[in-house]
Amino acid sequence: MRIIQLSLLILVCLSVPCRGGDWPQIMGPYRNGHAAAGEALVAEWPAGGPPLKWQRPVGSGFAGLAISRNVAILFHRIEDEEIVEALRADTGEVLWKHSSPVSYKGTFNPNDGPIAVPLIHKDRVYVFGIAGHLQCLDFKTGKQIWSRQTHQDFQVGEGYFGVGSTPLIIEDKLLVNVGGKRQNAGIVAFSLDQGRTLWKSMPDDASYSSPVSGFFNGRFYALFITRQHLVGVDPENGNILFQFPFGKRGPTVNGANPVQVGRHVFATASYGVGGFWGLVEGNSTTEIWRSEKPMSSQYTTPIEYDGALIGIDGRQDVGPARLICFDPKSQKVLWSKENFGYATLLEADNKLLILKTDGTLVMATGSKEKYQELGRAQVLNSTTRALPALSNGLLFVRDTKTLKCLELNKPGQSPATPDNSSSN
Protein backbone atom coordinates (compact mmCIF):
# COMPACT_ATOMS: atom_id res chain seq x y z
CA MET A 1 0.00 0.00 0.00
CA ARG A 2 2.86 2.42 0.83
CA ILE A 3 4.31 2.05 -2.67
CA ILE A 4 0.91 2.73 -4.20
CA GLN A 5 0.32 5.76 -1.96
CA LEU A 6 3.77 7.14 -2.81
CA SER A 7 3.12 6.90 -6.54
CA LEU A 8 -0.28 8.50 -6.05
CA LEU A 9 1.29 11.27 -3.97
CA ILE A 10 3.72 12.01 -6.78
CA LEU A 11 0.83 12.00 -9.25
CA VAL A 12 -1.33 14.32 -7.17
CA CYS A 13 1.52 16.75 -6.59
CA LEU A 14 1.63 17.12 -10.36
CA SER A 15 -2.09 17.86 -10.57
CA VAL A 16 -3.71 19.22 -7.37
CA PRO A 17 -1.20 20.98 -5.10
CA CYS A 18 -2.11 20.51 -1.43
CA ARG A 19 -0.64 20.97 2.01
CA GLY A 20 -0.57 18.57 4.93
CA GLY A 21 -4.07 18.27 6.35
CA ASP A 22 -5.81 19.53 3.22
CA TRP A 23 -8.83 17.74 1.74
CA PRO A 24 -9.05 19.70 -1.53
CA GLN A 25 -11.25 17.39 -3.61
CA ILE A 26 -13.53 14.40 -3.53
CA MET A 27 -12.09 11.62 -1.36
CA GLY A 28 -9.17 13.66 -0.10
CA PRO A 29 -5.69 14.75 -1.16
CA TYR A 30 -5.01 11.62 -3.23
CA ARG A 31 -8.62 11.20 -4.41
CA ASN A 32 -8.61 7.67 -2.98
CA GLY A 33 -10.12 8.08 0.50
CA HIS A 34 -6.77 8.22 2.33
CA ALA A 35 -5.90 11.28 4.41
CA ALA A 36 -2.40 12.74 4.39
CA ALA A 37 0.16 10.97 6.58
CA GLY A 38 0.18 13.81 9.14
CA GLU A 39 -3.42 13.34 10.24
CA ALA A 40 -3.47 12.08 13.86
CA LEU A 41 -6.76 10.94 15.39
CA VAL A 42 -7.70 10.18 18.98
CA ALA A 43 -7.76 6.48 19.81
CA GLU A 44 -11.24 6.62 21.36
CA TRP A 45 -14.13 9.04 21.74
CA PRO A 46 -15.82 10.34 24.87
CA ALA A 47 -19.17 8.86 25.88
CA GLY A 48 -21.19 11.34 23.82
CA GLY A 49 -19.11 10.88 20.69
CA PRO A 50 -16.63 13.30 19.09
CA PRO A 51 -16.84 16.88 20.47
CA LEU A 52 -18.76 19.35 18.32
CA LYS A 53 -16.56 22.23 17.19
CA TRP A 54 -19.34 24.14 15.43
CA GLN A 55 -22.45 23.62 13.33
CA ARG A 56 -24.71 25.60 11.00
CA PRO A 57 -27.76 25.09 8.79
CA VAL A 58 -27.33 24.26 5.12
CA GLY A 59 -29.55 24.02 2.08
CA SER A 60 -30.30 21.06 -0.18
CA GLY A 61 -27.74 18.89 -1.93
CA PHE A 62 -25.42 15.95 -1.26
CA ALA A 63 -22.09 17.63 -2.02
CA GLY A 64 -19.40 17.03 0.59
CA LEU A 65 -16.92 19.77 1.48
CA ALA A 66 -13.43 20.51 0.15
CA ILE A 67 -10.86 22.08 2.50
CA SER A 68 -7.54 23.83 1.87
CA ARG A 69 -5.46 26.17 4.05
CA ASN A 70 -8.12 26.13 6.80
CA VAL A 71 -10.79 27.27 4.33
CA ALA A 72 -13.75 24.93 3.78
CA ILE A 73 -15.81 25.21 0.59
CA LEU A 74 -19.52 24.45 1.02
CA PHE A 75 -21.72 23.96 -2.07
CA HIS A 76 -25.49 23.85 -1.54
CA ARG A 77 -28.81 25.23 -2.77
CA ILE A 78 -31.18 27.66 -1.06
CA GLU A 79 -34.44 28.40 -2.90
CA ASP A 80 -33.51 29.14 -6.54
CA GLU A 81 -29.78 29.66 -6.09
CA GLU A 82 -26.77 27.38 -5.98
CA ILE A 83 -24.47 28.89 -3.38
CA VAL A 84 -20.74 28.43 -2.89
CA GLU A 85 -19.49 29.57 0.52
CA ALA A 86 -15.96 29.77 1.86
CA LEU A 87 -15.90 29.12 5.61
CA ARG A 88 -13.11 29.35 8.12
CA ALA A 89 -12.69 25.64 8.82
CA ASP A 90 -12.06 25.90 12.56
CA THR A 91 -14.88 28.35 13.35
CA GLY A 92 -17.44 28.24 10.51
CA GLU A 93 -17.06 31.99 9.91
CA VAL A 94 -18.20 32.94 6.39
CA LEU A 95 -15.33 34.43 4.41
CA TRP A 96 -17.16 34.92 1.12
CA LYS A 97 -20.25 33.74 -0.74
CA HIS A 98 -21.05 33.31 -4.43
CA SER A 99 -24.55 32.62 -5.79
CA SER A 100 -25.90 31.66 -9.19
CA PRO A 101 -29.47 30.93 -10.32
CA VAL A 102 -30.67 27.37 -10.82
CA SER A 103 -34.05 26.00 -11.92
CA TYR A 104 -33.47 22.23 -11.70
CA LYS A 105 -36.33 20.21 -10.22
CA GLY A 106 -35.73 16.72 -8.87
CA THR A 107 -37.63 14.01 -10.76
CA PHE A 108 -36.59 10.51 -9.67
CA ASN A 109 -35.36 11.92 -6.35
CA PRO A 110 -36.64 15.02 -4.52
CA ASN A 111 -33.11 16.37 -4.10
CA ASP A 112 -32.64 19.57 -6.12
CA GLY A 113 -29.25 20.65 -4.78
CA PRO A 114 -25.69 20.07 -5.99
CA ILE A 115 -24.13 16.61 -5.64
CA ALA A 116 -20.58 17.06 -6.98
CA VAL A 117 -17.88 17.89 -4.40
CA PRO A 118 -16.05 21.20 -5.01
CA LEU A 119 -12.45 21.08 -6.27
CA ILE A 120 -9.74 23.44 -4.95
CA HIS A 121 -6.67 23.94 -7.12
CA LYS A 122 -4.05 26.57 -6.27
CA ASP A 123 -5.94 29.87 -6.04
CA ARG A 124 -9.15 28.67 -7.67
CA VAL A 125 -12.28 26.72 -6.82
CA TYR A 126 -14.18 24.65 -9.40
CA VAL A 127 -17.81 23.62 -8.88
CA PHE A 128 -20.15 21.60 -11.09
CA GLY A 129 -23.80 22.36 -10.39
CA ILE A 130 -26.68 19.92 -10.54
CA ALA A 131 -27.92 21.37 -13.86
CA GLY A 132 -24.49 21.33 -15.53
CA HIS A 133 -23.29 24.84 -14.60
CA LEU A 134 -19.49 24.55 -14.44
CA GLN A 135 -17.80 27.47 -12.66
CA CYS A 136 -14.29 28.62 -11.78
CA LEU A 137 -14.11 30.97 -8.79
CA ASP A 138 -11.30 32.88 -7.12
CA PHE A 139 -10.28 31.07 -3.91
CA LYS A 140 -9.61 34.32 -2.02
CA THR A 141 -12.71 36.32 -3.00
CA GLY A 142 -15.29 34.01 -4.60
CA LYS A 143 -15.35 36.15 -7.74
CA GLN A 144 -16.32 34.18 -10.84
CA ILE A 145 -13.42 33.81 -13.28
CA TRP A 146 -15.27 31.81 -15.93
CA SER A 147 -18.29 29.54 -16.34
CA ARG A 148 -19.80 27.13 -18.85
CA GLN A 149 -23.36 25.87 -19.21
CA THR A 150 -22.36 22.36 -20.21
CA HIS A 151 -25.86 21.00 -20.72
CA GLN A 152 -26.58 23.73 -23.24
CA ASP A 153 -23.15 23.69 -24.88
CA PHE A 154 -23.12 19.91 -25.43
CA GLN A 155 -26.85 19.04 -25.65
CA VAL A 156 -27.00 17.05 -22.40
CA GLY A 157 -30.20 15.75 -20.83
CA GLU A 158 -30.90 16.04 -17.11
CA GLY A 159 -30.32 12.37 -16.28
CA TYR A 160 -31.96 10.60 -13.35
CA PHE A 161 -30.57 12.81 -10.57
CA GLY A 162 -28.91 15.73 -12.34
CA VAL A 163 -25.13 16.15 -12.34
CA GLY A 164 -23.12 14.20 -9.78
CA SER A 165 -19.53 13.78 -11.01
CA THR A 166 -16.69 15.89 -9.61
CA PRO A 167 -14.23 17.12 -12.29
CA LEU A 168 -10.58 16.08 -12.33
CA ILE A 169 -7.48 18.21 -12.90
CA ILE A 170 -4.46 16.80 -14.71
CA GLU A 171 -1.77 19.36 -15.46
CA ASP A 172 -3.47 22.33 -17.19
CA LYS A 173 -6.78 20.64 -17.99
CA LEU A 174 -10.11 20.23 -16.18
CA LEU A 175 -11.56 16.87 -17.24
CA VAL A 176 -15.32 16.55 -16.86
CA ASN A 177 -17.81 13.69 -17.17
CA VAL A 178 -20.21 15.89 -19.17
CA GLY A 179 -22.38 13.30 -20.92
CA GLY A 180 -22.87 15.01 -24.28
CA LYS A 181 -23.17 11.81 -26.29
CA ARG A 182 -24.82 13.53 -29.27
CA GLN A 183 -21.65 15.59 -29.80
CA ASN A 184 -19.10 12.90 -28.90
CA ALA A 185 -18.68 14.85 -25.67
CA GLY A 186 -19.20 12.24 -22.99
CA ILE A 187 -15.88 13.45 -21.58
CA VAL A 188 -14.67 17.03 -22.15
CA ALA A 189 -11.39 18.77 -21.31
CA PHE A 190 -11.55 22.47 -20.44
CA SER A 191 -8.64 24.84 -20.04
CA LEU A 192 -8.06 25.81 -16.41
CA ASP A 193 -7.42 29.46 -17.16
CA GLN A 194 -10.42 30.35 -19.34
CA GLY A 195 -12.71 27.30 -19.56
CA ARG A 196 -12.12 26.82 -23.28
CA THR A 197 -12.99 23.44 -24.79
CA LEU A 198 -9.72 21.64 -25.53
CA TRP A 199 -11.01 18.25 -26.64
CA LYS A 200 -14.10 16.02 -26.58
CA SER A 201 -14.28 12.24 -26.38
CA MET A 202 -16.77 9.36 -26.00
CA PRO A 203 -20.37 9.23 -27.35
CA ASP A 204 -21.79 8.32 -23.92
CA ASP A 205 -24.00 9.76 -21.21
CA ALA A 206 -22.57 10.88 -17.88
CA SER A 207 -22.48 8.81 -14.72
CA TYR A 208 -22.35 9.78 -11.05
CA SER A 209 -18.84 8.41 -10.74
CA SER A 210 -15.95 10.88 -10.47
CA PRO A 211 -12.84 10.28 -12.58
CA VAL A 212 -9.41 9.63 -11.08
CA SER A 213 -5.89 9.95 -12.43
CA GLY A 214 -3.79 6.82 -12.77
CA PHE A 215 -0.19 6.09 -13.67
CA PHE A 216 0.38 2.89 -15.65
CA ASN A 217 3.37 1.74 -17.66
CA GLY A 218 5.15 5.08 -17.51
CA ARG A 219 2.25 7.27 -18.60
CA PHE A 220 -0.74 9.09 -17.14
CA TYR A 221 -4.30 7.89 -17.64
CA ALA A 222 -7.58 9.57 -16.76
CA LEU A 223 -9.87 6.79 -15.52
CA PHE A 224 -13.57 7.41 -16.12
CA ILE A 225 -16.70 5.40 -15.53
CA THR A 226 -19.36 6.81 -17.85
CA ARG A 227 -22.98 5.69 -18.15
CA GLN A 228 -22.02 2.52 -20.01
CA HIS A 229 -18.23 2.15 -19.93
CA LEU A 230 -15.03 2.00 -17.93
CA VAL A 231 -12.40 3.85 -19.94
CA GLY A 232 -8.79 4.93 -19.75
CA VAL A 233 -8.31 8.26 -21.53
CA ASP A 234 -5.15 10.06 -22.62
CA PRO A 235 -5.50 13.41 -20.78
CA GLU A 236 -3.47 15.20 -23.44
CA ASN A 237 -5.84 14.62 -26.34
CA GLY A 238 -8.83 12.52 -25.23
CA ASN A 239 -7.76 9.40 -27.09
CA ILE A 240 -9.24 6.22 -25.63
CA LEU A 241 -6.43 4.01 -24.30
CA PHE A 242 -8.75 1.22 -23.18
CA GLN A 243 -12.49 0.69 -22.94
CA PHE A 244 -14.77 -1.93 -21.38
CA PRO A 245 -18.55 -2.17 -21.14
CA PHE A 246 -19.62 -1.33 -17.61
CA GLY A 247 -23.17 -0.56 -16.51
CA LYS A 248 -26.68 -1.39 -17.68
CA ARG A 249 -29.39 0.44 -19.53
CA GLY A 250 -32.61 1.34 -17.77
CA PRO A 251 -33.06 2.75 -14.25
CA THR A 252 -29.49 2.13 -13.09
CA VAL A 253 -26.54 4.34 -12.13
CA ASN A 254 -22.77 4.05 -11.91
CA GLY A 255 -21.81 5.97 -8.76
CA ALA A 256 -18.53 4.62 -7.32
CA ASN A 257 -15.20 5.93 -8.60
CA PRO A 258 -12.67 3.63 -10.31
CA VAL A 259 -9.86 2.45 -8.02
CA GLN A 260 -6.26 1.83 -9.07
CA VAL A 261 -4.45 -0.98 -7.23
CA GLY A 262 -0.93 -1.25 -8.62
CA ARG A 263 -1.27 -2.18 -12.31
CA HIS A 264 -4.91 -3.10 -11.84
CA VAL A 265 -8.17 -1.15 -11.91
CA PHE A 266 -11.36 -1.97 -10.03
CA ALA A 267 -14.90 -0.73 -10.66
CA THR A 268 -18.17 -1.55 -8.91
CA ALA A 269 -21.90 -0.85 -9.20
CA SER A 270 -25.21 -2.34 -8.10
CA TYR A 271 -28.30 -3.08 -10.25
CA GLY A 272 -26.89 -6.41 -11.41
CA VAL A 273 -23.63 -4.90 -12.67
CA GLY A 274 -21.26 -6.03 -9.90
CA GLY A 275 -17.49 -5.61 -9.89
CA PHE A 276 -14.82 -5.45 -12.59
CA TRP A 277 -11.11 -6.26 -12.14
CA GLY A 278 -8.69 -5.63 -14.98
CA LEU A 279 -4.95 -5.47 -15.65
CA VAL A 280 -3.46 -2.50 -17.53
CA GLU A 281 -0.47 -3.49 -19.68
CA GLY A 282 0.95 -1.27 -22.38
CA ASN A 283 -1.87 0.03 -24.53
CA SER A 284 -4.18 -2.87 -23.73
CA THR A 285 -6.11 -3.97 -20.68
CA THR A 286 -7.09 -7.51 -19.82
CA GLU A 287 -10.37 -8.25 -18.10
CA ILE A 288 -9.57 -10.70 -15.30
CA TRP A 289 -13.02 -11.06 -13.75
CA ARG A 290 -16.40 -9.43 -13.41
CA SER A 291 -18.99 -10.64 -10.91
CA GLU A 292 -21.67 -9.42 -8.53
CA LYS A 293 -19.62 -10.97 -5.72
CA PRO A 294 -17.92 -10.07 -3.53
CA MET A 295 -18.82 -6.39 -4.03
CA SER A 296 -21.71 -4.64 -5.76
CA SER A 297 -21.77 -1.12 -4.32
CA GLN A 298 -24.49 1.35 -5.24
CA TYR A 299 -22.29 4.45 -5.01
CA THR A 300 -19.65 4.00 -2.29
CA THR A 301 -16.06 3.88 -3.55
CA PRO A 302 -14.01 1.20 -1.76
CA ILE A 303 -10.67 2.08 -0.16
CA GLU A 304 -7.50 0.20 -1.04
CA TYR A 305 -5.72 -1.01 2.09
CA ASP A 306 -2.51 -3.03 1.79
CA GLY A 307 -3.66 -4.53 -1.49
CA ALA A 308 -7.16 -5.34 -0.24
CA LEU A 309 -10.36 -3.32 -0.80
CA ILE A 310 -12.64 -2.20 2.03
CA GLY A 311 -16.12 -0.91 1.28
CA ILE A 312 -19.86 -1.52 1.15
CA ASP A 313 -21.49 -4.39 -0.68
CA GLY A 314 -25.16 -3.57 -1.29
CA ARG A 315 -27.57 -0.69 -1.75
CA GLN A 316 -28.94 2.11 0.35
CA ASP A 317 -32.51 1.80 -0.89
CA VAL A 318 -32.78 -2.00 -0.98
CA GLY A 319 -31.14 -3.70 2.01
CA PRO A 320 -29.29 -5.35 3.48
CA ALA A 321 -25.80 -3.89 3.02
CA ARG A 322 -22.59 -5.22 4.50
CA LEU A 323 -19.14 -3.77 5.18
CA ILE A 324 -16.47 -6.04 3.74
CA CYS A 325 -12.75 -6.35 3.16
CA PHE A 326 -11.72 -8.55 0.26
CA ASP A 327 -8.74 -9.49 -1.88
CA PRO A 328 -9.54 -8.33 -5.44
CA LYS A 329 -7.03 -10.77 -6.96
CA SER A 330 -8.71 -13.87 -5.54
CA GLN A 331 -12.18 -12.36 -4.80
CA LYS A 332 -11.82 -13.84 -1.31
CA VAL A 333 -13.64 -12.01 1.49
CA LEU A 334 -11.12 -11.44 4.30
CA TRP A 335 -13.70 -10.18 6.80
CA SER A 336 -17.25 -8.86 6.75
CA LYS A 337 -19.70 -7.04 9.01
CA GLU A 338 -23.11 -8.30 7.95
CA ASN A 339 -26.17 -5.98 8.03
CA PHE A 340 -23.88 -3.03 8.67
CA GLY A 341 -26.03 -0.61 6.66
CA TYR A 342 -25.07 1.66 3.80
CA ALA A 343 -22.19 4.06 4.38
CA THR A 344 -19.26 6.02 2.94
CA LEU A 345 -15.77 5.81 4.37
CA LEU A 346 -12.28 7.26 4.55
CA GLU A 347 -8.98 6.26 6.17
CA ALA A 348 -6.67 8.30 8.41
CA ASP A 349 -4.01 7.37 10.95
CA ASN A 350 -4.66 3.67 10.23
CA LYS A 351 -8.27 4.11 11.27
CA LEU A 352 -11.46 3.91 9.23
CA LEU A 353 -14.05 6.66 9.61
CA ILE A 354 -17.36 5.29 8.36
CA LEU A 355 -20.40 7.56 8.00
CA LYS A 356 -23.62 5.59 7.69
CA THR A 357 -26.60 7.00 5.80
CA ASP A 358 -28.65 6.96 9.02
CA GLY A 359 -26.27 9.59 10.46
CA THR A 360 -24.17 7.21 12.56
CA LEU A 361 -20.40 7.75 12.59
CA VAL A 362 -18.24 4.67 13.24
CA MET A 363 -14.50 4.49 13.85
CA ALA A 364 -12.71 1.17 13.30
CA THR A 365 -9.14 -0.04 12.95
CA GLY A 366 -7.67 -0.01 9.48
CA SER A 367 -6.94 -3.67 8.94
CA LYS A 368 -7.39 -6.41 6.39
CA GLU A 369 -7.10 -9.03 9.13
CA LYS A 370 -10.30 -8.32 11.09
CA TYR A 371 -12.99 -5.75 11.85
CA GLN A 372 -12.46 -3.99 15.18
CA GLU A 373 -14.79 -1.15 16.13
CA LEU A 374 -13.29 1.69 18.19
CA GLY A 375 -16.24 4.06 18.53
CA ARG A 376 -19.79 4.79 17.41
CA ALA A 377 -21.92 7.95 17.70
CA GLN A 378 -25.09 9.43 16.22
CA VAL A 379 -23.89 12.68 14.65
CA LEU A 380 -26.75 13.52 12.25
CA ASN A 381 -30.47 12.80 12.45
CA SER A 382 -31.60 12.43 8.84
CA THR A 383 -30.51 10.56 5.71
CA THR A 384 -26.84 11.35 5.15
CA ARG A 385 -25.43 10.87 1.66
CA ALA A 386 -22.74 13.57 1.46
CA LEU A 387 -19.16 12.34 1.65
CA PRO A 388 -17.33 13.26 4.89
CA ALA A 389 -14.16 15.37 4.71
CA LEU A 390 -11.22 15.38 7.14
CA SER A 391 -8.72 18.20 7.61
CA ASN A 392 -6.30 18.73 10.50
CA GLY A 393 -8.29 16.48 12.79
CA LEU A 394 -11.61 18.17 12.00
CA LEU A 395 -14.29 16.01 10.39
CA PHE A 396 -16.97 17.75 8.31
CA VAL A 397 -20.29 15.93 7.94
CA ARG A 398 -23.59 17.16 6.55
CA ASP A 399 -27.07 16.11 5.60
CA THR A 400 -29.62 18.29 3.79
CA LYS A 401 -30.26 20.46 6.85
CA THR A 402 -27.12 20.70 8.99
CA LEU A 403 -23.35 20.92 8.58
CA LYS A 404 -21.26 19.85 11.58
CA CYS A 405 -17.56 20.16 12.32
CA LEU A 406 -16.40 17.48 14.76
CA GLU A 407 -13.08 17.32 16.62
CA LEU A 408 -11.21 14.06 16.12
CA ASN A 409 -7.67 15.33 16.50
CA LYS A 410 -5.19 14.26 19.15
CA PRO A 411 -4.30 16.82 21.85
CA GLY A 412 -1.81 19.33 20.54
CA GLN A 413 -2.95 19.12 16.91
CA SER A 414 -4.65 22.28 15.72
CA PRO A 415 -5.72 23.68 12.37
CA ALA A 416 -3.53 26.15 10.58
CA THR A 417 -4.57 29.76 10.37
CA PRO A 418 -6.47 30.68 7.20
CA ASP A 419 -4.20 31.38 4.26
CA ASN A 420 -5.87 32.45 1.06
CA SER A 421 -2.63 32.96 -0.80
CA SER A 422 -1.84 30.82 -3.81
CA SER A 423 -0.11 27.50 -3.10
CA ASN A 424 2.90 26.56 -5.18
JOKARA-V707901 format. One line per field, one symbol per residue. phi: phi as a letter, one per 30 degrees, with the letter a starting at -180 (. if undefined). burial: b if it has 16 or more other C-alpha atoms within 10 Angstrom, else e. A space follows every 10 residues. Layout:
phi=???
burial=???
This chain:
phi=.dddddddde ddddccdbce jdbdaeijdc ibicdddddb cddacdedje dddabadbdd kcddccbahi ccccbabbhc bdbcbccddd biddcabbbb dbbdcdcdbd dbcdcdddbc bhcbbcbbdd cjdcbccddd biddcaabcd dddbhcddid bidbcddbcb hcbccbddid ddchbdbbcc dddbiddcab aidbddccdc dbcbbbhibd bccbccdbbc bccdddbidd daabdajbdj dbbccdddbc biccbbbbac iidicbbbcc bhcbbcdcab adbcbbcdad ddcdbhicbc acckbddbdd bbcbbbdddc idddabbdhd jdacbbbahh bccccdddid cbcbddacda cbdcaaadcb cbeccdddbb bhicccbacd bbcbccccdd ejcbdddebc dddc
burial=eeebbeebbe bbeebbbbeb bbbbbbbbbb bbbbbbeebb beeebeeebb eebbbeebbb bbbbbbbbbb bbbbbbbbee bbbbbbbbbb ebeeebbbbe ebebbeeeee bbbbbbbbbb bbebbbbbbb bbbbbbbbbb ebebebbbeb beebebbbbe bbbbbbbbbb bebbbbbbbb bebbbbbbbb bbeebeeebb bbbbbbbbbb bbbbbbeeeb bbbbbbbbbb bbbbbbebeb bbbbebbbee ebbbbbbbbb bbebbbbbbb bebbbbbbbb eeeebeeeeb ebebbbbbbb bbbbbbbbbb bbbbbbeeee bbbbbbbbee bebbbbeeeb bbbbbbbbbb bbbbbbbbbb bbbbbbbbee beeebbbebb eeebbbbbbb bbbbbbbbbb bbbbbbbbbe eeeeebeeeb eeee
